[in-house]
Amino acid sequence: MACSVVGEGRLCSTDRLELVNNMPLGPSAGIVKVEKLFNKDAYLWRASPEKFVMGDVLNENIAWSLHSIQYVNSSPPQYETASAEKRPLPPSADKRPASVNFCTLTYSL
């Protein structure tokens, strides 16, 4: 099965309890801020009643399958963890990327 790159963005979170379009992200998904489009007519991995193609979500956060995210630096992000010297992170912060994570969004044809 061939894949096509439909956009680029930044992986913001993989916390399954975070909300995207008022819905929990869930397992095997990431929140991506879409910064560049290559195929504005490609369907979203998780559509909403108002938005269902990539052209609707430029500069917005969307849910996307982790299996369809390719990291530009060729490796998955490293996540922050609490250490003995630091205060514990809030529950929502323990899954946030430690640095900016550029990625491409692929779509199976």
N, C-alpha and C positions, 0 to 999 in steps of 0.2 A: 504494500500500500504506500503510495507516494504522499509526501507531506509538502505543504506550501507555507512559506513564511507570510503571515498576514499582517503582522505589526511588530513594533518594538516598544519596550517599556521598562519599568523598574518593578521588581518584586518587592512588595511592601510587607507581606505577612503570609504565614501559613498556619496561623492560629485558627483552628477549626471553629472556635466560638465567636470570632469576630464577625461583624455584620457587613454584608455587601448588598446594597439595595434592600435593606431591612430584612435580610435573610442570613442565617448563620452560614459561614463559609463551608463547613463540613469537611469530611476527610478527602485526602488526595487532591486538594485544590489550593491555589494561591491567590492572593489579592495582588493584582498588577495595575499600576498606573500606566495607561496607554499614552505614549508620547509620539509615536509615528505610525502611520498606516501605509500598508502596501496593497491591501485589498479591502476597500471600504464596503464591499458587498458580501464579504464573508460573514457567515452567521456566528453569533456569540456562542461560546460554550454553555453559558447559562444566561438565557435571555430574560428580560423583564417585560412587563406589559407595554412600557413605552419605548424600549430599546431592544433591538434584536439583531442588528448588524454592526460590524466594526465602525462604520461611518458615523454611528450614533454616539460613540463613546470616546472620541479623541479627548485627551486630557482629563479623563475620568478613571476611577477605580472600578475594576471588573473582577469577577471570579473567572479563573482559567484552570484547566486541568494541569496538575504538576507534570504529567506525562507528556504534555504538549508545550512545555516551557523549556527552551534551550538557553543556557547561560552563556553570555558572551565571553566570559572568562573561562569557559569550559568546565567549571566546577560548581556544585551547588553552594549556596551561601552558608557562611558560618554564623551561627546564632549566638547571641549574648547569653551568658549564664551568670548567676550570682556567684561571687567568690567570698572567701572569709573576710577580706578587707572591705568589701562593699556592703551596702545595705541590700537586702533582698529586693529583687525586681518585682514590680506589681505583676499579677498573674497574666495580664494582657501583653506585657513586654517581654516575657520569656521566649517568645517565638519570633521576635522582630529581628530582621537582619542587622548584623553589626555594622555593615557598610552598605553603600548604594549597590544594588545588584541589577545591572543591565541584563536584559533578556530579550529573546525573540519569542513570539507566539506563533506556533505552527498549527496547521489545520489539515487533517487527513482528507485527501481527495478520493 
